[in-house]
Amino acid sequence: MKNHFEKLVAHFGSQAATASALNVKQGSVSGWVRGVHGCSAEVALRAEAITCGEVKAYELRPSLSINPA
């Protein structure tokens, strides 16, 4: 099963294209996919907007999930 960052890369077709679309370095995308580090909330929100919701910000950055309390 793909992780959410792999799904994001699949949407754009490559790590380089993903980096370009999100205005980050390709090495950052590689780190996300390999689980070395996560992305910022800003990038996660940008990714959701650019993918028209195909990839949700909370999937990339779980701290963004809404907790209905």
LINZIFEN-V295133 format. One record per backbone hydrogen bond with DSSP energy under -0.5 kcal/mol. CO is the residue of the C=O (numbers start at 0). NH is the residue of the N-H. E is the energy in kcal/mol with one decimal. If there is no record, write none. Layout:
co = <CO CO>
nh = <NH NH>
e = <E E>
This chain:
co = <2 3 4 5 6 7 8 13 14 15 16 17 18 18 19 24 24 25 26 27 28 29 30 30 30 31 39 40 41 42 43 44 45 46 47 48 50 53 55 55 56 59 60 61 65 66>
nh = <6 7 8 9 10 11 12 17 18 19 20 21 22 23 22 27 28 29 30 31 32 33 34 35 36 34 43 44 45 46 47 48 49 50 52 51 53 55 58 59 60 38 63 64 67 68>
e = <-1.9 -1.9 -2.3 -2.5 -1.8 -1.4 -2.3 -2.1 -2.6 -2.3 -2.5 -2.1 -0.9 -2.3 -0.6 -0.8 -1.5 -2.4 -2.0 -1.9 -2.5 -2.3 -0.6 -2.2 -1.1 -1.0 -2.3 -2.5 -2.1 -2.8 -2.1 -2.1 -2.8 -2.3 -2.7 -1.2 -1.7 -0.5 -0.8 -1.2 -2.5 -0.5 -2.7 -1.9 -0.8 -0.8>
